[in-house]
Amino acid sequence: MKWFVDEEGSEEALRIRRRYVEGEAEIVAPGLIVFEALNALRYKGLFTAQEVKRISESLDAYALDLRTLSGQYAASTLDAAYENDLTLYDASYVSLAILEGAQMYTADRKLIGKLHEPYRSCVKDILEYA
Amino acid sequence: MTCMTVITVRVDEETKAKMDSVDVNWSEVIRSAIKRRIEEEKRRNLAKAVLINEELRRPTRGEERAEEIIRRFRDERR
């Protein structure tokens, strides 16, 4: 979302985008991210329905590596949800970072505040992205 | 009947031991991963993605930030 609206964290989010576009970084995310991104942009009230459709086209063309919640990923997500008292929506991002050995960046400090180890080490505030 | 071609994938010994310890059809796993990656590559058009992105990117008007909207919807679905 921060790729489409200039707000706190956008500068860092655009640095992630640049590295992805230049092939220096990969982006892996739950399939849920598309629903949440488009829904948040809808409720921001900054875009028309037609513009949100264009944003959907753009997200599709980015071809991010999106994962379906199944198998080991589903089991790990449930573990993360119960161990950290998270919704499954939150846990699906955190557990994917663990499974992929990746670093997760988020602007949601409430989520970061709820995490215990080993989950906490995998998640950083987006403002820390250099 | 589809004619199948054989490809070779090398993995380290530790991974091979882990693969042997679970009951998984690894050929099917690799076939699925390859097909998924092909679909991603076909969809990938980064120039188009960035072009639309830059055309539509705009400043906030002080409305709820993205993470606040997402948090609200996630918590409402608890």
Backbone of each chain as ProteinMPNN parsed JSONL, in Angstrom:
{"seq_chain_A": "MKWFVDEEGSEEALRIRRRYVEGEAEIVAPGLIVFEALNALRYKGLFTAQEVKRISESLDAYALDLRTLSGQYAASTLDAAYENDLTLYDASYVSLAILEGAQMYTADRKLIGKLHEPYRSCVKDILEYA", "coords_chain_A": {"N_chain_A": [[0.834, -1.204, 0.0], [1.987, 1.145, 0.703], [3.454, 1.72, -1.455], [1.778, 3.002, -3.099], [0.636, 5.157, -1.82], [1.89, 8.088, -0.474], [3.107, 8.139, 2.598], [3.976, 7.812, 6.112], [6.703, 5.658, 6.17], [6.672, 5.09, 3.505], [8.897, 5.821, 2.005], [10.833, 3.941, 2.73], [9.495, 1.623, 1.962], [9.438, 2.003, -0.774], [12.119, 1.756, -1.318], [12.456, -0.954, -0.902], [10.873, -1.859, -2.977], [12.359, -0.898, -5.171], [14.675, -2.451, -4.96], [13.588, -4.95, -5.406], [12.602, -4.718, -8.036], [14.96, -4.313, -9.371], [16.092, -6.739, -9.117], [17.544, -7.384, -6.892], [16.451, -8.21, -4.561], [14.059, -10.491, -3.176], [10.509, -10.798, -2.932], [8.348, -12.307, -0.814], [5.129, -13.324, 0.092], [2.036, -13.838, 1.949], [-0.863, -14.942, 0.132], [-2.977, -13.492, 0.997], [-2.18, -10.85, 1.142], [-2.839, -9.393, -1.105], [-5.629, -9.07, -0.984], [-5.724, -7.554, 1.375], [-4.215, -5.289, 0.754], [-5.574, -4.109, -1.442], [-8.059, -3.713, -0.276], [-7.436, -1.936, 1.821], [-6.581, 0.247, 0.314], [-8.911, 0.849, -0.992], [-10.514, 1.744, 1.178], [-9.093, 3.926, 1.959], [-9.956, 6.06, 0.556], [-8.839, 7.622, -1.379], [-8.746, 6.904, -3.982], [-10.488, 6.156, -7.06], [-12.888, 3.599, -7.989], [-12.123, 2.594, -10.437], [-9.462, 3.288, -10.488], [-8.467, 1.713, -8.4], [-8.78, -0.733, -9.58], [-6.837, -0.534, -11.549], [-4.602, -0.442, -9.927], [-4.71, -3.014, -8.946], [-4.087, -4.369, -11.284], [-1.465, -3.509, -11.551], [-0.268, -4.637, -9.257], [-0.561, -7.308, -9.934], [1.123, -7.446, -12.133], [3.567, -7.028, -10.913], [4.015, -9.516, -9.972], [4.504, -10.861, -7.464], [5.858, -13.288, -5.181], [3.519, -15.193, -4.108], [1.984, -16.98, -1.477], [-0.057, -19.817, -0.803], [-2.139, -20.706, 1.917], [-1.422, -23.632, 3.205], [-0.618, -27.074, 4.05], [2.599, -27.435, 5.546], [2.998, -24.743, 5.898], [0.49, -23.79, 6.735], [0.286, -25.156, 9.177], [2.453, -24.065, 10.587], [1.634, -21.448, 10.702], [-0.6, -21.589, 12.352], [0.694, -22.378, 14.712], [2.225, -20.058, 15.198], [0.164, -18.228, 15.596], [-1.176, -19.163, 17.919], [0.942, -19.215, 19.775], [1.678, -16.571, 20.021], [-0.581, -15.15, 20.489], [-2.044, -14.127, 18.223], [-4.044, -13.002, 15.397], [-4.962, -15.211, 12.707], [-4.455, -13.977, 10.362], [-2.453, -12.096, 10.888], [-0.513, -13.89, 11.783], [0.048, -15.361, 9.512], [1.837, -13.92, 7.98], [4.068, -13.653, 9.629], [4.848, -16.327, 10.132], [5.534, -17.134, 7.608], [7.834, -15.696, 7.142], [9.51, -16.939, 8.981], [9.547, -19.59, 7.955], [10.738, -19.189, 5.465], [13.149, -18.206, 6.147], [13.451, -15.504, 6.098], [13.459, -11.851, 6.274], [10.952, -10.006, 7.765], [9.221, -7.001, 7.123], [7.309, -4.505, 8.644], [4.799, -1.965, 9.198], [3.274, -2.101, 11.332], [3.284, -1.614, 14.507], [1.976, -2.583, 16.685], [1.638, -5.25, 16.172], [4.34, -6.099, 16.14], [4.964, -5.692, 18.808], [3.676, -7.778, 20.074], [5.062, -10.081, 19.629], [6.953, -13.009, 20.46], [10.194, -14.584, 20.934], [11.031, -17.29, 18.662], [10.013, -15.608, 16.832], [10.031, -12.814, 17.015], [12.589, -11.964, 16.212], [12.545, -12.166, 13.481], [11.095, -10.107, 12.51], [10.899, -6.73, 11.61], [10.562, -3.189, 12.185], [9.358, -1.201, 9.565], [10.552, 1.242, 9.243], [13.125, 0.839, 9.895], [14.332, -0.163, 7.685], [17.07, -0.1, 5.621]], "CA_chain_A": [[0.0, 0.0, 0.0], [2.853, 2.308, 0.822], [3.975, 2.002, -2.795], [0.765, 3.768, -3.826], [0.298, 6.374, -1.071], [3.05, 8.623, 0.247], [2.838, 8.342, 4.018], [5.107, 7.322, 6.898], [7.14, 4.317, 5.769], [6.669, 4.927, 2.044], [10.267, 5.939, 1.48], [11.485, 2.638, 2.947], [8.782, 0.645, 1.136], [9.864, 2.2, -2.165], [13.47, 1.195, -1.435], [12.254, -2.407, -1.066], [10.38, -2.045, -4.347], [13.458, -0.704, -6.123], [15.564, -3.631, -4.919], [12.869, -6.059, -6.032], [12.551, -4.466, -9.478], [16.326, -4.467, -9.914], [16.51, -8.134, -8.952], [18.464, -7.519, -5.751], [15.716, -8.776, -3.426], [12.816, -11.192, -3.51], [9.412, -10.513, -2.011], [7.45, -13.446, -0.612], [4.05, -12.875, 0.98], [0.816, -14.637, 1.866], [-1.826, -14.476, -0.881], [-3.836, -12.535, 1.705], [-1.683, -9.481, 1.029], [-3.54, -8.699, -2.202], [-6.929, -8.657, -0.432], [-5.547, -6.502, 2.378], [-3.713, -4.076, 0.11], [-6.632, -3.477, -2.236], [-9.103, -3.282, 0.652], [-6.959, -0.731, 2.51], [-6.571, 1.354, -0.648], [-10.32, 1.203, -1.19], [-11.021, 2.505, 2.313], [-8.333, 5.176, 2.118], [-10.773, 7.123, -0.016], [-8.027, 8.47, -2.272], [-8.785, 6.361, -5.348], [-11.78, 5.715, -7.593], [-12.946, 2.144, -8.198], [-11.337, 2.303, -11.639], [-8.041, 3.384, -10.125], [-8.104, 0.534, -7.596], [-8.628, -1.832, -10.553], [-5.509, -0.356, -12.175], [-3.62, -0.844, -8.91], [-4.746, -4.481, -8.953], [-3.301, -4.762, -12.479], [-0.065, -3.251, -11.25], [0.175, -5.678, -8.313], [-0.471, -8.555, -10.691], [2.306, -7.379, -12.997], [4.753, -7.187, -10.066], [4.188, -10.978, -9.843], [5.151, -11.217, -6.197], [5.787, -14.711, -4.862], [2.433, -15.276, -3.129], [1.82, -18.349, -1.003], [-1.364, -20.274, -0.338], [-2.044, -21.293, 3.258], [-1.675, -25.074, 3.199], [0.488, -27.918, 4.474], [3.483, -26.986, 6.623], [2.799, -23.3, 6.088], [-0.721, -23.63, 7.55], [0.591, -25.633, 10.528], [3.334, -23.08, 11.223], [0.838, -20.241, 10.949], [-1.396, -21.853, 13.555], [1.63, -22.307, 15.844], [2.563, -18.649, 15.445], [-1.038, -17.555, 16.097], [-1.421, -19.556, 19.32], [2.081, -18.892, 20.648], [1.836, -15.116, 20.179], [-1.923, -14.564, 20.6], [-2.261, -13.325, 17.015], [-5.023, -13.509, 14.434], [-4.284, -16.005, 11.666], [-4.027, -13.046, 9.304], [-1.131, -11.613, 11.309], [0.424, -15.014, 11.898], [0.42, -15.885, 8.189], [3.014, -13.172, 7.512], [5.21, -13.943, 10.513], [5.296, -17.718, 9.959], [6.175, -17.237, 6.293], [9.211, -15.192, 7.329], [10.255, -18.009, 9.671], [9.734, -20.724, 7.035], [11.619, -18.811, 4.359], [14.404, -17.641, 6.668], [13.461, -14.146, 5.531], [13.182, -10.75, 7.195], [9.664, -9.366, 7.492], [9.133, -5.591, 7.494], [5.924, -4.071, 8.812], [4.594, -0.683, 9.859], [2.328, -2.385, 12.411], [4.064, -1.782, 15.749], [1.169, -3.38, 17.625], [1.986, -6.647, 15.869], [5.714, -6.345, 16.595], [4.948, -5.715, 20.267], [3.097, -9.02, 20.6], [5.844, -11.263, 19.238], [7.998, -13.612, 21.289], [11.203, -15.304, 20.137], [11.968, -16.784, 17.659], [9.278, -14.814, 15.836], [10.384, -11.393, 17.099], [13.831, -11.669, 15.477], [12.291, -12.176, 12.028], [10.212, -8.993, 12.123], [11.433, -5.395, 11.927], [9.79, -2.0, 11.824], [9.764, -0.818, 8.2], [11.393, 2.434, 9.293], [14.522, 0.39, 10.065], [14.865, -0.677, 6.413], [18.099, 0.826, 5.136]], "C_chain_A": [[0.859, 1.239, 0.0], [3.587, 2.599, -0.488], [3.027, 2.961, -3.528], [0.342, 5.051, -3.123], [1.539, 6.825, -0.312], [2.648, 8.939, 1.671], [4.032, 7.814, 4.795], [5.456, 5.888, 6.483], [7.203, 4.121, 4.262], [8.077, 4.957, 1.449], [10.986, 4.589, 1.581], [10.833, 1.574, 2.062], [9.205, 0.774, -0.328], [11.299, 1.726, -2.383], [13.384, -0.326, -1.616], [11.803, -2.683, -2.501], [11.515, -1.92, -5.358], [14.363, -1.928, -6.153], [14.898, -4.837, -5.554], [12.908, -5.903, -7.561], [13.925, -4.671, -10.118], [16.892, -5.865, -9.689], [17.468, -8.354, -7.79], [17.78, -8.145, -4.538], [14.485, -9.508, -3.941], [11.751, -10.771, -2.507], [8.486, -11.733, -1.991], [6.379, -12.986, 0.364], [2.882, -13.851, 0.917], [-0.087, -14.078, 0.771], [-2.776, -13.434, -0.307], [-3.439, -11.086, 1.454], [-2.425, -8.698, -0.065], [-4.905, -8.209, -1.72], [-6.724, -7.448, 0.493], [-5.074, -5.192, 1.746], [-4.841, -3.362, -0.642], [-7.757, -2.961, -1.336], [-8.686, -1.989, 1.368], [-6.978, 0.458, 1.559], [-8.004, 1.798, -0.96], [-10.798, 2.126, -0.058], [-10.203, 3.749, 2.63], [-9.134, 6.348, 1.571], [-10.01, 8.048, -0.942], [-8.177, 8.075, -3.737], [-10.218, 6.033, -5.765], [-11.729, 4.196, -7.755], [-12.074, 1.759, -9.395], [-9.838, 2.341, -11.322], [-7.601, 2.181, -9.287], [-7.967, -0.689, -8.522], [-7.265, -1.749, -11.239], [-4.396, -0.758, -11.199], [-3.557, -2.374, -8.837], [-3.942, -5.026, -10.13], [-1.807, -4.614, -12.201], [0.477, -4.329, -10.309], [0.351, -7.01, -9.028], [0.813, -8.582, -11.531], [3.613, -7.436, -12.184], [5.069, -8.671, -9.854], [4.983, -11.352, -8.591], [4.97, -12.714, -5.954], [4.764, -14.895, -3.735], [2.168, -16.723, -2.763], [0.404, -18.618, -0.499], [-1.191, -20.949, 1.021], [-2.427, -22.772, 3.2], [-0.442, -25.796, 3.73], [1.277, -27.356, 5.651], [3.286, -25.508, 6.934], [1.567, -23.052, 6.967], [-0.432, -24.039, 8.999], [1.453, -24.602, 11.27], [2.581, -21.793, 11.547], [-0.021, -20.413, 12.2], [-0.51, -21.812, 14.805], [1.908, -20.849, 16.202], [1.373, -17.903, 16.05], [-1.259, -17.874, 17.577], [-0.299, -19.116, 20.241], [2.223, -17.392, 20.915], [0.505, -14.379, 20.355], [-2.218, -13.601, 19.44], [-3.471, -13.844, 16.245], [-4.258, -14.342, 13.407], [-3.76, -15.103, 10.541], [-2.626, -12.512, 9.63], [-0.109, -12.741, 11.25], [0.892, -15.512, 10.531], [1.644, -15.17, 7.614], [4.252, -13.588, 8.315], [5.742, -15.351, 10.25], [5.972, -17.899, 8.6], [7.625, -16.742, 6.375], [10.069, -16.274, 7.979], [10.571, -19.142, 8.68], [10.742, -20.423, 5.937], [12.992, -18.338, 4.832], [14.567, -16.208, 6.181], [13.242, -13.105, 6.627], [11.843, -10.149, 6.796], [9.739, -7.91, 7.944], [7.673, -5.199, 7.568], [5.887, -2.691, 9.457], [3.72, -0.867, 11.095], [3.085, -2.669, 13.71], [3.307, -2.585, 16.791], [1.488, -4.86, 17.429], [3.383, -6.968, 16.413], [5.742, -6.518, 18.118], [4.426, -7.009, 20.856], [3.999, -10.236, 20.402], [6.868, -11.687, 20.283], [9.035, -14.224, 20.355], [10.708, -16.713, 19.829], [11.311, -15.85, 16.64], [9.773, -13.361, 15.795], [11.607, -11.039, 16.246], [13.621, -11.567, 13.97], [11.541, -10.94, 11.551], [10.82, -7.66, 12.555], [10.45, -4.315, 11.518], [10.28, -1.542, 10.448], [10.682, 0.411, 8.213], [12.874, 2.088, 9.507], [15.136, -0.091, 8.753], [15.84, 0.328, 5.812], [18.216, 0.798, 3.614]], "O_chain_A": [[0.52, 2.252, -0.612], [4.265, 3.619, -0.606], [3.434, 3.646, -4.466], [-0.243, 5.937, -3.747], [2.161, 6.04, 0.404], [1.926, 9.905, 1.919], [5.018, 7.401, 4.184], [4.588, 5.016, 6.455], [7.723, 3.112, 3.785], [8.395, 4.216, 0.519], [11.656, 4.154, 0.645], [11.518, 0.73, 1.484], [9.318, -0.226, -1.037], [11.664, 1.339, -3.493], [14.146, -0.91, -2.387], [12.284, -3.611, -3.152], [11.628, -2.725, -6.282], [14.768, -2.389, -7.22], [15.57, -5.661, -6.175], [13.212, -6.855, -8.281], [14.036, -5.138, -11.252], [18.042, -6.138, -10.034], [18.127, -9.39, -7.711], [18.45, -8.564, -3.595], [13.945, -9.185, -4.999], [12.062, -10.429, -1.367], [7.923, -12.127, -3.012], [6.686, -12.328, 1.357], [2.747, -14.604, -0.048], [-0.078, -12.874, 0.512], [-3.312, -12.598, -1.035], [-4.278, -10.19, 1.546], [-2.61, -7.486, 0.047], [-5.299, -7.078, -2.006], [-7.447, -6.456, 0.409], [-5.49, -4.112, 2.164], [-5.032, -2.155, -0.49], [-8.336, -1.907, -1.597], [-9.485, -1.063, 1.503], [-7.352, 1.561, 1.956], [-8.265, 2.983, -1.164], [-11.412, 3.162, -0.312], [-10.592, 4.542, 3.488], [-9.015, 7.477, 2.048], [-10.481, 9.141, -1.257], [-7.78, 8.824, -4.63], [-11.053, 5.678, -4.933], [-10.663, 3.588, -7.67], [-11.381, 0.742, -9.376], [-9.059, 1.532, -11.826], [-6.485, 1.688, -9.449], [-7.141, -1.568, -8.277], [-6.619, -2.769, -11.48], [-3.384, -1.336, -11.596], [-2.481, -2.952, -8.685], [-3.213, -6.009, -9.999], [-0.999, -5.47, -12.562], [1.559, -4.87, -10.54], [1.298, -7.749, -8.758], [1.492, -9.605, -11.623], [4.648, -7.846, -12.708], [6.213, -9.047, -9.595], [5.988, -12.059, -8.655], [4.033, -13.325, -6.468], [5.099, -14.769, -2.558], [2.13, -17.593, -3.632], [-0.232, -17.775, 0.133], [-0.221, -21.672, 1.246], [-3.608, -23.117, 3.153], [0.635, -25.211, 3.846], [0.704, -26.867, 6.624], [3.394, -25.081, 8.083], [1.602, -22.193, 7.849], [-0.85, -23.358, 9.936], [1.208, -24.307, 12.439], [2.863, -21.133, 12.547], [-0.151, -19.491, 13.005], [-0.913, -21.275, 15.836], [1.833, -20.461, 17.367], [1.551, -17.046, 16.916], [-1.499, -16.977, 18.386], [-0.553, -18.69, 21.368], [2.815, -16.99, 21.916], [0.463, -13.149, 20.369], [-2.583, -12.443, 19.641], [-3.875, -14.994, 16.421], [-3.045, -14.192, 13.259], [-2.776, -15.414, 9.87], [-1.74, -12.48, 8.776], [1.0, -12.576, 10.743], [2.003, -16.026, 10.403], [2.401, -15.759, 6.842], [5.323, -13.837, 7.762], [6.953, -15.548, 10.156], [6.876, -18.722, 8.457], [8.521, -17.308, 5.75], [11.212, -16.498, 7.578], [11.713, -19.591, 8.581], [11.507, -21.296, 5.529], [13.887, -18.097, 4.022], [15.675, -15.759, 5.889], [12.886, -13.438, 7.757], [11.623, -9.823, 5.63], [10.259, -7.618, 9.02], [6.889, -5.514, 6.673], [6.813, -2.296, 10.166], [3.454, 0.091, 11.821], [3.476, -3.804, 13.981], [3.91, -3.194, 17.675], [1.592, -5.62, 18.391], [3.578, -7.992, 17.068], [6.451, -7.376, 18.645], [4.701, -7.314, 22.016], [3.728, -11.305, 20.949], [7.547, -10.865, 20.899], [8.803, -14.369, 19.155], [10.017, -17.296, 20.664], [11.96, -15.365, 15.713], [9.918, -12.76, 14.731], [11.666, -9.97, 15.639], [14.424, -10.955, 13.265], [11.365, -10.736, 10.35], [11.204, -7.484, 13.711], [9.622, -4.504, 10.627], [11.485, -1.502, 10.2], [11.491, 0.597, 7.303], [13.754, 2.929, 9.325], [16.328, -0.396, 8.705], [15.475, 1.469, 5.531], [19.036, 1.518, 3.045]]}, "seq_chain_B": "MTCMTVITVRVDEETKAKMDSVDVNWSEVIRSAIKRRIEEEKRRNLAKAVLINEELRRPTRGEERAEEIIRRFRDERR", "coords_chain_B": {"N_chain_B": [[-0.981, -39.475, -24.137], [1.353, -37.715, -22.17], [4.653, -36.923, -23.109], [7.367, -37.326, -21.03], [10.157, -35.482, -19.814], [13.375, -35.962, -18.428], [14.857, -34.254, -15.726], [17.666, -33.15, -13.743], [18.167, -32.509, -10.326], [20.289, -31.124, -8.009], [20.979, -31.615, -4.566], [22.119, -30.848, -1.201], [23.661, -33.23, 1.123], [22.455, -33.248, 3.659], [19.934, -32.155, 3.161], [18.957, -34.106, 1.451], [18.779, -36.276, 3.187], [16.803, -35.344, 4.9], [14.733, -35.184, 3.081], [14.346, -37.865, 2.553], [13.311, -38.673, 4.926], [10.653, -38.08, 5.089], [7.329, -38.752, 3.842], [6.914, -37.913, 0.86], [6.032, -37.001, -2.439], [8.508, -36.136, -4.224], [9.093, -35.53, -6.857], [6.678, -34.567, -7.784], [6.426, -32.313, -6.195], [8.536, -30.754, -7.143], [7.795, -30.509, -9.836], [5.411, -29.011, -9.499], [6.434, -26.673, -8.335], [8.015, -25.707, -10.407], [6.096, -25.242, -12.388], [4.594, -23.252, -11.111], [6.462, -21.209, -10.938], [6.877, -20.67, -13.639], [4.371, -19.632, -14.329], [4.425, -17.316, -12.771], [6.53, -15.939, -13.993], [5.422, -15.5, -16.482], [3.382, -13.736, -15.853], [4.806, -11.639, -14.877], [5.603, -8.345, -15.323], [7.423, -5.972, -14.997], [7.94, -3.39, -15.833], [5.465, -2.434, -16.675], [4.117, -2.667, -14.237], [5.448, -0.791, -12.565], [5.039, 1.521, -14.015], [2.202, 1.938, -13.932], [1.988, 2.104, -11.186], [3.48, 4.44, -10.556], [2.014, 6.307, -11.934], [-0.327, 6.369, -10.471], [0.371, 6.848, -7.836], [-0.007, 8.758, -4.897], [-0.075, 11.584, -2.576], [-0.744, 11.265, 0.971], [-3.803, 12.315, 2.552], [-3.968, 12.709, 5.144], [-5.599, 10.763, 6.08], [-6.552, 7.59, 7.666], [-3.689, 5.569, 8.225], [-2.229, 3.021, 6.123], [-1.543, 0.678, 7.59], [-3.148, 1.004, 9.804], [-5.734, 0.775, 8.83], [-5.702, -1.856, 7.928], [-5.186, -3.185, 10.346], [-7.569, -2.569, 11.73], [-9.509, -3.937, 10.193], [-8.547, -6.574, 10.445], [-8.81, -6.982, 13.204], [-11.543, -6.712, 13.515], [-12.403, -9.039, 12.389], [-11.777, -10.988, 14.139]], "CA_chain_B": [[-0.055, -39.528, -23.019], [2.392, -36.694, -22.256], [6.026, -37.426, -23.07], [8.062, -36.653, -19.923], [11.599, -35.32, -19.937], [14.023, -36.074, -17.119], [15.844, -33.233, -15.352], [18.371, -33.519, -12.515], [18.288, -31.437, -9.336], [21.263, -31.512, -6.982], [20.77, -31.051, -3.228], [23.183, -31.304, -0.293], [23.354, -34.498, 1.787], [21.524, -33.017, 4.773], [18.602, -31.989, 2.581], [18.537, -35.415, 0.919], [18.386, -37.103, 4.331], [15.502, -34.834, 5.352], [13.738, -35.568, 2.058], [14.076, -39.298, 2.709], [12.646, -38.952, 6.201], [9.212, -37.801, 5.001], [6.661, -39.432, 2.743], [6.493, -36.861, -0.074], [6.381, -37.247, -3.84], [9.355, -34.97, -4.517], [8.977, -35.178, -8.275], [5.483, -33.748, -7.932], [6.736, -31.023, -5.559], [9.39, -29.982, -8.063], [6.97, -30.157, -11.013], [4.5, -27.916, -9.116], [7.224, -25.448, -8.135], [8.433, -25.218, -11.734], [4.908, -24.681, -13.066], [4.228, -21.998, -10.451], [7.448, -20.189, -11.307], [6.615, -20.305, -15.037], [3.205, -18.748, -14.327], [4.881, -16.018, -12.233], [7.347, -15.266, -15.007], [4.522, -15.052, -17.568], [2.625, -12.579, -15.361], [5.707, -10.564, -14.471], [5.862, -7.272, -16.274], [7.792, -4.969, -14.007], [7.847, -2.048, -16.416], [4.05, -2.073, -16.596], [3.775, -2.528, -12.814], [5.976, 0.475, -12.037], [4.388, 2.609, -14.752], [0.869, 2.173, -13.333], [2.241, 2.497, -9.798], [3.902, 5.845, -10.499], [0.9, 7.112, -12.457], [-1.398, 6.468, -9.484], [0.848, 7.134, -6.478], [-0.382, 10.11, -4.478], [0.196, 11.855, -1.153], [-1.829, 11.074, 1.938], [-4.521, 13.539, 2.956], [-4.112, 12.616, 6.6], [-6.547, 9.701, 6.444], [-5.932, 6.472, 8.391], [-2.57, 4.974, 7.496], [-2.533, 1.678, 5.597], [-1.486, -0.349, 8.634], [-4.282, 1.185, 10.729], [-6.928, 0.207, 8.178], [-5.547, -3.32, 7.943], [-5.361, -3.611, 11.743], [-9.003, -2.466, 12.055], [-10.245, -5.043, 9.55], [-8.129, -7.86, 11.037], [-9.375, -7.111, 14.546], [-12.994, -6.892, 13.396], [-12.684, -10.42, 11.957], [-11.288, -11.929, 15.162]], "C_chain_B": [[1.066, -38.499, -23.225], [3.771, -37.332, -22.184], [6.794, -36.642, -21.998], [9.556, -36.588, -20.203], [12.218, -35.356, -18.541], [14.964, -34.885, -16.902], [16.489, -33.662, -14.029], [18.472, -32.301, -11.603], [19.259, -31.907, -8.262], [20.919, -30.84, -5.654], [21.896, -31.553, -2.326], [22.717, -32.544, 0.483], [22.339, -34.34, 2.916], [20.087, -32.897, 4.252], [18.082, -33.336, 2.079], [18.067, -36.318, 2.064], [17.016, -36.666, 4.851], [14.399, -35.225, 4.375], [13.341, -37.032, 2.242], [13.277, -39.609, 3.972], [11.144, -38.671, 6.171], [8.63, -38.445, 3.744], [6.071, -38.395, 1.784], [6.912, -37.274, -1.483], [7.189, -36.039, -4.332], [9.306, -34.573, -5.981], [7.782, -34.248, -8.482], [5.712, -32.359, -7.333], [7.536, -30.154, -6.53], [8.61, -29.58, -9.31], [6.059, -28.965, -10.692], [5.256, -26.608, -8.967], [7.636, -24.85, -9.481], [7.241, -24.569, -12.456], [4.523, -23.331, -12.456], [5.174, -20.875, -10.871], [7.242, -19.74, -12.758], [5.436, -19.335, -15.113], [3.585, -17.356, -13.818], [5.635, -15.242, -13.301], [6.48, -14.739, -16.147], [3.754, -13.799, -17.151], [3.529, -11.372, -15.16], [5.94, -9.568, -15.594], [6.18, -6.044, -15.425], [7.682, -3.551, -14.55], [6.398, -1.547, -16.323], [3.649, -1.806, -15.139], [4.206, -1.168, -12.276], [5.301, 1.665, -12.722], [3.026, 2.946, -14.14], [1.037, 2.703, -11.912], [2.565, 3.989, -9.705], [2.795, 6.775, -10.978], [-0.131, 7.375, -11.346], [-0.934, 6.871, -8.082], [0.509, 8.573, -6.094], [-0.137, 10.324, -2.979], [-1.016, 11.581, -0.274], [-2.522, 12.413, 2.181], [-4.761, 13.512, 4.466], [-5.129, 11.584, 7.035], [-5.826, 8.605, 7.233], [-4.779, 5.917, 7.56], [-2.946, 3.538, 7.116], [-2.574, 0.64, 6.713], [-2.628, -0.224, 9.63], [-5.558, 0.603, 10.134], [-6.862, -1.315, 8.247], [-5.763, -3.86, 9.361], [-6.835, -3.619, 12.119], [-9.767, -3.645, 11.464], [-9.84, -6.393, 10.14], [-8.79, -8.045, 12.394], [-10.886, -7.3, 14.51], [-13.355, -8.332, 13.036], [-12.261, -11.437, 12.999], [-12.384, -12.887, 15.569]], "O_chain_B": [[1.655, -38.416, -24.303], [4.037, -38.17, -21.323], [6.858, -35.415, -22.063], [10.141, -37.519, -20.757], [11.641, -34.835, -17.587], [15.763, -34.549, -17.775], [15.91, -34.452, -13.284], [18.816, -31.205, -12.045], [19.069, -32.97, -7.672], [20.606, -29.65, -5.614], [22.549, -32.55, -2.633], [21.529, -32.866, 0.496], [21.472, -35.193, 3.107], [19.155, -33.46, 4.826], [16.91, -33.663, 2.262], [17.077, -37.037, 1.928], [16.176, -37.497, 5.197], [13.282, -35.554, 4.775], [12.173, -37.396, 2.108], [12.651, -40.663, 4.082], [10.437, -38.991, 7.127], [9.315, -38.653, 2.743], [4.895, -38.043, 1.876], [7.995, -37.821, -1.692], [6.624, -35.048, -4.795], [9.462, -33.397, -6.309], [7.851, -33.28, -9.239], [5.257, -31.355, -7.882], [7.245, -28.972, -6.71], [8.738, -28.454, -9.791], [5.939, -28.032, -11.487], [4.79, -25.559, -9.412], [7.608, -23.633, -9.664], [7.365, -23.498, -13.05], [4.174, -22.39, -13.169], [4.752, -19.747, -11.125], [7.413, -18.562, -13.072], [5.476, -18.35, -15.849], [3.132, -16.345, -14.355], [5.413, -14.046, -13.493], [6.754, -13.679, -16.709], [3.502, -12.913, -17.967], [3.086, -10.227, -15.257], [6.415, -9.921, -16.674], [5.322, -5.199, -15.172], [7.368, -2.62, -13.809], [6.141, -0.403, -15.948], [2.936, -0.847, -14.846], [3.431, -0.477, -11.615], [5.028, 2.685, -12.09], [2.737, 4.111, -13.864], [0.334, 3.619, -11.486], [1.998, 4.708, -8.882], [2.658, 7.895, -10.486], [-0.729, 8.449, -11.281], [-1.761, 7.2, -7.231], [0.718, 9.496, -6.881], [-0.008, 9.366, -2.217], [-2.16, 11.658, -0.721], [-1.928, 13.482, 2.039], [-5.638, 14.2, 4.987], [-5.492, 11.519, 8.21], [-4.616, 8.689, 7.442], [-4.882, 5.809, 6.338], [-3.845, 2.933, 7.699], [-3.497, -0.171, 6.791], [-3.04, -1.213, 10.236], [-6.368, 0.009, 10.846], [-7.845, -1.975, 8.583], [-6.442, -4.869, 9.551], [-7.309, -4.561, 12.754], [-10.573, -4.276, 12.147], [-10.688, -7.267, 10.32], [-9.277, -9.131, 12.708], [-11.45, -7.972, 15.373], [-14.456, -8.798, 13.329], [-12.378, -12.64, 12.763], [-12.165, -13.751, 16.418]]}, "name": "protein", "num_of_chains": 2, "seq": "MKWFVDEEGSEEALRIRRRYVEGEAEIVAPGLIVFEALNALRYKGLFTAQEVKRISESLDAYALDLRTLSGQYAASTLDAAYENDLTLYDASYVSLAILEGAQMYTADRKLIGKLHEPYRSCVKDILEYAMTCMTVITVRVDEETKAKMDSVDVNWSEVIRSAIKRRIEEEKRRNLAKAVLINEELRRPTRGEERAEEIIRRFRDERR"}
